[in-house]
C-alpha cells in the first residue's frame, strides 16, 4: 500500500482530481490525501472527490479563521464526516488558537504549513499537546527547510520538536528548498526519521507543485529506492502504512 499523504487538486488552481489519479496510477500509488490550497475556503470540490471514492481519497479542508462562526463551521465539517482534517498556516495558528484546539478536540487532524519555519510557533505547538482529543498535527514539507549554497540553513529546529507526541511530519516539498534530488537535505531527512520514528513520518508528493507525472514518480522513487539511506524497515511505514492508519483508520496488512 502506497499513499500520497499530501497532494493538491482543484478547478480554479492546480489541476482537477483526474490529473492526480493519472499520476497515482502511473506510479503505483493506491491512495491520496487531497489538501485544499491556500486562499480557497470553498471545499465542495475536494469534498465531492472524497465522497465519491472514500476508499481512495481523504480530504483536508481550509476554513477562514477570521470569520464569525468558524467554530460552528468546524462542527459541521466534523459531523458531515467526509473531510478528515483542516489545513492552517503558522500565522493562523498564532492568530486563532481556539480554532486549532477545536480541530484536535473534535478528532480531526491539523495540517500545518509553516513557510517561515517553526521556531516562532514552538509555544503554540507545545500547548496543542495538552488538548484532549485524538487529532494530530502534521507539519507539512518537513517544516519548510532552507538551503543556501548547498547548505541547510534552516530546518534542524524541527528535530527539537520530536518529543511532542501529537506532531507528525510529511516528507514532501523539498523541491522548494533545493533542486531534485535534494542532496543538501539528505542528512536532515535521515535525522528527522530517526527523531520522529517512521510511524510519525509520511511521504507526500506536493503534486502538482513538484511538477508533472514524471516528477511525481521520481520523487516517490527517492524513498522506495532508499536514496535517503533510511532503515529498510522504515520505508513501508513512510510510504504508506503511517498514512493508512492516520487517514484511513487501518494499517497495511503486509506489516
C-alpha positions in Angstrom: 0.0 0.0 0.0 1.5 3.3 -1.1 -0.2 6.5 0.0 0.4 10.1 -1.0 -0.1 12.0 2.2 -0.1 15.5 0.6 -1.3 16.4 -2.8 -3.5 19.1 -4.3 -6.3 19.3 -6.8 -8.8 22.0 -7.8 -10.7 23.7 -10.5 -9.5 27.2 -10.1 -5.9 26.5 -9.1 -3.7 23.5 -9.8 -5.3 20.5 -11.7 -8.5 18.5 -11.4 -8.5 15.3 -9.5 -8.2 13.3 -12.7 -4.6 14.5 -13.0 -3.9 13.3 -9.5 -5.5 10.0 -10.4 -3.4 9.7 -13.5 -0.1 10.3 -11.7 -1.1 7.8 -9.0 -1.9 5.1 -11.5 1.3 5.7 -13.4 3.3 5.4 -10.2 1.6 2.7 -8.3 0.1 4.9 -5.6 -3.0 3.4 -4.0 -4.5 6.3 -2.0 -4.0 10.0 -1.6 -4.8 12.9 0.8 -6.3 15.8 -1.1 -5.3 19.1 0.6 -7.1 22.3 -0.1 -4.9 25.1 -1.5 -4.2 28.4 0.3 -6.9 31.0 0.0 -9.7 28.6 -1.0 -12.4 28.1 1.6 -15.0 26.5 -0.6 -14.2 22.8 0.0 -17.0 21.4 -2.1 -14.8 20.1 -4.9 -12.5 18.1 -2.7 -15.4 17.0 -0.6 -17.1 15.6 -3.7 -13.9 13.8 -4.7 -13.6 12.2 -1.3 -17.3 11.3 -1.1 -17.2 9.6 -4.5 -14.1 7.5 -3.6 -13.6 7.3 0.2 -11.6 4.2 -0.2 -9.1 6.1 -2.3 -9.1 9.7 -1.1 -9.1 11.5 2.2 -9.7 15.2 2.3 -8.3 18.3 4.1 -10.4 21.4 4.2 -9.4 25.1 4.7 -11.6 27.5 6.7 -11.4 31.2 7.1 -10.3 31.7 10.7 -11.1 35.4 10.6 -14.8 34.9 10.0 -17.6 34.7 12.6 -19.0 31.2 13.0 -15.7 29.5 12.3 -16.0 27.1 15.2 -19.6 26.2 14.1 -18.2 25.5 10.7 -15.7 23.1 12.2 -18.5 21.3 14.0 -20.4 21.0 10.7 -17.3 19.6 8.9 -16.8 17.0 11.7 -20.5 16.0 11.7 -20.5 15.6 8.0 -17.8 13.1 8.3 -16.2 13.5 4.9 -13.2 15.7 5.5 -10.7 14.3 8.0 -8.5 17.3 8.5 -8.2 21.1 8.3 -5.2 23.0 6.9 -3.9 26.1 8.7 -0.8 28.3 8.3 1.6 29.2 11.1 0.1 32.7 11.1 -3.5 31.4 11.5 -2.3 29.1 14.2 -0.9 32.1 16.2 -3.8 34.4 15.5 -6.7 31.9 16.1 -5.5 29.4 18.7 -9.1 28.4 19.6 -9.5 27.1 16.1 -6.5 24.8 16.2 -7.6 23.4 19.6 -11.1 22.8 18.3 -9.8 20.9 15.3 -7.9 18.5 17.6 -10.6 18.2 20.2 -13.0 17.1 17.5 -10.7 14.3 16.5 -9.6 15.9 13.2 -6.1 16.3 12.0 -4.4 19.8 11.8 -2.3 20.0 8.6 0.1 22.9 9.2 2.1 24.9 6.7 5.0 26.9 8.1 6.6 28.9 5.2 8.9 30.7 7.7 9.8 27.6 9.6 8.6 26.5 13.0 10.8 28.3 15.5 8.3 31.0 16.3 5.4 28.7 16.8 7.0 26.3 19.3 4.9 27.7 22.3 1.7 27.1 20.3 2.7 23.6 19.4 3.5 22.8 23.0 0.1 24.0 24.1 -1.6 21.8 21.4 -0.1 18.8 23.1 -2.3 19.5 26.1 -5.6 19.3 24.0 -7.8 16.3 24.9 -8.6 14.8 21.6 -7.4 12.2 19.1 -6.3 14.6 16.3 -2.7 15.0 15.3 -0.7 18.0 14.0 1.0 17.3 10.7 4.0 19.6 9.9 4.0 19.7 6.1 7.1 19.9 3.9 9.3 19.0 6.9 8.8 22.4 8.4 10.0 24.2 5.2 13.8 23.9 5.4 16.0 26.4 3.7 19.2 25.6 1.7 21.7 28.3 0.8 24.7 27.5 -1.4 24.2 23.8 -0.9 24.0 24.0 2.9 21.0 23.6 5.1 20.5 26.9 7.0 17.0 26.3 8.4 15.3 23.1 9.4 17.0 21.4 12.2 14.7 23.1 14.7 12.1 20.5 13.6 14.2 17.9 15.4 13.8 19.7 18.7 10.0 19.1 18.5 10.2 15.4 18.1 9.3 14.8 21.8 5.9 16.4 21.2 3.7 13.3 20.8 1.0 14.8 18.7 3.4 16.0 16.0 3.8 14.2 12.7 5.8 15.2 9.5 5.3 14.9 5.8 8.4 14.1 3.7 7.3 16.4 1.0 8.0 19.8 -0.6 11.8 19.5 -0.6 11.9 20.9 -4.2 11.1 24.3 -2.6 14.4 24.1 -0.8 16.7 22.7 -3.4 16.7 21.0 -6.8 16.0 17.3 -7.2 17.3 15.0 -5.8 17.6 17.4 -2.9 21.1 16.2 -1.8 21.6 19.1 0.7 18.7 17.7 2.7 19.8 14.0 2.9 21.2 14.2 6.4 18.2 16.3 7.6 15.7 13.7 6.2 17.6 10.9 8.0 17.7 12.8 11.2 14.0 13.6 11.0 13.1 9.9 10.6 15.4 9.0 13.4 14.0 11.6 15.7 10.3 11.1 15.0 10.3 7.5 14.0 8.8 6.1 10.8 5.3 5.9 12.3 5.2 9.7 12.5 6.6 10.4 9.1 4.7 10.2 5.8 5.7 10.6 2.1 3.7 13.2 0.2 4.2 14.4 -3.4 3.0 18.0 -3.2 1.7 17.4 -6.7 1.4 19.4 -9.0 3.7 21.9 -7.3 6.6 19.5 -7.8 6.0 19.1 -11.5 4.3 16.5 -13.8 3.6 12.8 -13.5 7.3 12.0 -14.3 8.4 14.2 -11.4 5.8 12.6 -9.2 7.2 9.1 -9.9 10.8 10.3 -9.4 10.0 11.9 -6.1 8.5 8.6 -4.8 11.5 6.7 -6.1 13.8 8.6 -3.8 12.0 6.9 -0.9 11.4 3.4 -2.4 14.9 3.1 -3.7 16.2 4.4 -0.4 18.1 7.4 -1.7 17.8 8.8 1.9 19.7 5.8 3.4 16.9 5.1 5.9 16.5 1.9 7.9 14.8 -0.5 5.4 12.0 -1.4 7.8 11.0 2.3 7.9 10.2 2.6 4.2 6.8 0.7 4.2 5.7 2.9 7.1 6.7 6.2 5.5 5.4 5.2 2.0 2.0 4.2 3.2 1.3 2.4 6.5 1.6 5.6 8.6 -0.9 7.5 6.4 -3.1 4.4 6.1 -3.5 4.4 9.9 -3.9 8.2 10.3 -6.2 9.0 7.4 -7.9 5.7 6.6 -8.1 4.1 10.0 -6.2 1.0 9.1 -2.7 -0.5 8.9 -1.4 -2.1 5.8 -1.9 -5.9 6.0 1.7 -6.6 4.9 3.2 -5.1 8.1 
